[in-house]
Amino acid sequence: MIGEFLSFTAALAFAIANVAIAKASLGGKDGDNGALLSVVLTTVFSGVLWVAMSAPVESFNASEEPRRGVAYFMLAGVLATVFGRLALFEAIRLAGAVRASVLRRTIPLFATSLAFLVLNEALSLAGAGGLVLIVVSFVMLFSDGRMQRKLADGAGSSSRAVSVGQFYGLMSAFSYGSAFVARKLGLDDLTDPALGALISSLAALLWFAVSALFVEKYRASFRGILKTAGVWQTTAATAMSLGQICQFFALKNADVAVVAIIGSVEIFLSAYIAVFLLRTEKMPNRATIAASLVATAGVILVALF
């Protein structure tokens, strides 16, 4: 059960990050909402964990294929932090935040399918039922009339732009789903999850650094990494870092499908944190509450069976 618990903890951390990012945006802060800071913090946190929890040299010596493990971890960092995030931003720009959010919910489907094809992982009958329930919960959530009105309000983009944006949204979900599998493959060779998180974050940090040589936006992010980070951006970055590290430890103790499916309840956790803790959103309507209950039942099936 440790893997399932860590998966839920990661989802909770990402939910806190989502709400903190929204709060920072409302505050009018400049910057990247803690994206670069989260990579730096992940590097620091995972590095400290790696040194504290294991003998660093032995982590490599105990592996028959250390280079392959490093390569998989680097690939995971690029897939999630670079390709996944960039494609998500393009999806939001072209198709709108609501449509992009809908498409991001397909991550468990990609992760589960790829885990079956690459890792020969298969869900139990109960686990498959749980996945179906979670998919149904997303359909219930985004079929709500209020959500449809939001989609209509954001329909200023041309139909072609929306279609391209939806394609980017699916590519983002595919990249994130692929990152789950790459992390699991890396853990097969280098079994230290703290080391995996460290290598992945270093790969992402290297990409940001190289990009900063050519793109002013990234240079500005480095220059203002602490100057532009307010309380909420720092909270978001910290929560994102802890969530990513928890996800690595979860993958060491559970299958990709289980981690991805449980992690998908992040959207409901975000809603309730915004309502009850920060009070930045109104009480969810009946459709949202019903969808979250269905999703909870799905998670229970996946986690327990």
N, C-alpha and C positions, 0 to 999 in steps of 0.2 A: 504493500500500500504506500510505501514511501515515494515511489515514482508518481502515483496519482496525486498524493498530497502536494508534492513539489510542483506538479503541473498546475494545480489550482492556485498555489501560491504565486507562480509566475503570472497566471492570468490576472490575479488580484493586483499584482505590481504593475502590469501593463495597463490595467483599468485606471489605477491611480495616476499613472503617467498621462493617459488620455485626458482625464479631467483637468489635470494640472496644466497641460498644453492649452486646453480651451480657456482656462482661467487666465493664463499668461497672455493669450491673444486678446481677451477682453480688456486686459490692462494696457494694451497698446505698446507693449515692449517690442523693441527691434530684435533682430537676430533670427536664429533658426529654431527657436523653441526648444533648445537644449539638445539638438541632435548630435552635434559635434562633442558637446560636453558629456553626453551620455557615453560616447565611444571612449573618451578619455577616462571617465570614471570606471567603466567596465574594465579597461586595461589595468587601472590601479587596483580595484577590488579583487579581480581575478588573480592578479599577480601576487597580492598579499596572501590570498587563500592558497595559491599553489605552493608558496614557500612555507606557509604555516602548517599545511595539512600533509605535505609529502616531501620526500627528498627529491629536489628538482632533477638531479642527474639520473637518479634511478628511474624516473618517469620515462626517460628515453631508453635507458639500458634494458628495461624490462620488456620493451616492445621489439618484435621481430621486424616490423616495418615502420620505424619512426618517421621516415620521410614521407611515406604515403599518408600516415595519420596527419602530419603537419599540412600536407597538400589539401586533404579533405577539410580540415578546419579552416584553412585560408579560403577555400572555395565557399564554405558556408558563410564566412564573414562577408565576402563580396556579394553572394547571392541575396542575403538578407538585408545588409546595411546599405549596399550600393544599388544593385539592380531592383530589388524589391521596393526600396524606398523611392528611387527615382521614378519608377513606373507608376507607383501610387500617386506621387505628386502630379504627374502628367494626367493620370486618370481624373484626379480632382479638378485640375485646371480645365480639362476638355469636357468632362461629363458631369461635373458637380460632385460635391462631397457626399451626398446621399447615395447616388449611384455607385460611387467608388467604395463606399462602406458596404453596400450590398455585395459587390463583387469580391471584396476582401474576405467575406464569409465563406468563400469557396476554398480557402486554404486547407481545411481538414480533408476535403475531398481529394485535392491534389496530393497532399501528404500521404493519405491512406492508399491511394492508387499507386503512387511511386514506391511506397514501402512494400507493397505487395509485389510489384514488378522487380524491384532491385534487391530487396532484403528478404523476400519470401514471407513477409509478415501477413498474417490473416486474422481478421477479427473473429471472435466467437459469435455465435448466433445472437447472444444477448448484446454483445458489443455492436454488432451491425444494427440491431434494433435501436440501441442508444444513438447511433449516428443518424438513423432515419428520424428519430424524434427531434434531434437538434436541427436537422435540415427543415423539418416541419415548423419548428419554432421560428426559424428565420423567415420562412414563407409567411407565417402568421404576422410577424412583426412588420415586414415590409409590404404586406397586403393591406395594412391598416389604412383607412381613409385619410388620416392626418399625414401619413407618410406619402401617400399618393399626391396630396396637395403640395407637399414640399418638392416632390419631383416635378410637378407642373410649374411651380414658381421658379425653379431653376432651369427651365427649358428654353432659356434665351439662346443657348448655343444652337448652331445648325445641326441637323440630323447627322451630317457627315462627321462633324466634330465629336458629337456624342458617341457615334459608333467607334471612332478611333480611340476615344477615351475609355470606352468599355473594353476594347482590346488591350489597352495598357493596364486596365484593372485586372483582367485575367492574367496577363503576363506577370503582374506584381504578385498575385496569389500563387502562381506557379513557381515564381522565384522563392517566395517564402516557404512554400511546401517542399521545394527541392532542398532548401537549407536544412530542414529537419532531417532529411535523409543523409545529406552530406555530414552533418554533425554525428549521426549515428554511425556512419561508416568510419569516421575519424576516431570515435570512441572504441571501435573494434580493434584499432591498431594502437592507439594511445588512450588508455583507459582512465586517465585523469581528467574529469570534467572541468576543473579549474584551469588546467593547462589548455584545454580546448577553447574555453571562453577567452583566455588570454591571447591565444594565437589568432582567433577570429577577429577580436577587437583590434589587434595590431595590424592585421591585413586591411581592415576598414580604415584605420587611422592612416596607414600608408597611402591608401587611395585618396583620402581627403588632402593629405600633404602634397601629393603629386598634382592633384587637381588645382590646388591653391597656386601652383606655379603658373597656371594658365587662365584661371577663372577668378575674377575679382571678388565674386560673392564668397568663395571659399577662403580667399585671403582675409576678407572682412570677418569671417567667422572665427578664424584663428586670432586675429587681432583683438576681437571683442569677446573672446570666449568667456571671460569672467566679468568684463565690464558690462555686457548686455544681459547677463544672466541674473534675473531677479529671483525672488523667493520661489515663484511658481515654476519658472524654467529650471531652476536647480532641483526642485522637487521632482519634476518630470524626468530630468536626466538621471537622478538617483534611482527613481523607481524603475525606469527602463533598464538601467544597468543591473539592478538586483533581479529583475524579471528574466533577463537574458541568462544570467548565471544560474538561476533556479532551473531554467529550462534545460541547460546542459546537464545539471545533476539529475533532473527528471528523466532525461533520455538515457542516462546510464542505468536507470532502475526500471524503465518501462518501455514498451514499444512506441515507435513513432506515431502510430495511429492513435494510441491512447493519449499521448501528450498533446497531439494536435487537436483532437476532439475536445478534450477537457479545456484546453486553452481557448477554444472558440467562445466560451461563455463570457469572455472579456467584455463583450458589448453590453451584456445585461448588468454585469458588475459596475461598469462605467456609469450606466444610467442610475443605479441605486445610490452610488457614491455621490453623484451630482445632486440627487434629490435629498437624501437624508443627512449627509455630512456637510457638504458645501452649500447646499440649498441654492444652487445656481439653475436648477431645472424644476419644472412643476411635477407634481405627482404623476407617475405613469398612468395611462388610461387602462381600461380593462383588457384591451388587446395585448398591450405590452406585458401586463402582469400575467396573463394567460400564457403568452409565448415564453416568458421566463420560467414559469412552472413546468412547461413541457420540456424546455431545455434542461432544467434541473433533473427531471426524471431521466433524460437521456444520459446526462453525466453520471448519475448514480448507476445506471446499467453498465456503462463503460468501465467505471471505476471498480465496481464490486464483482463483475462477472467477466 
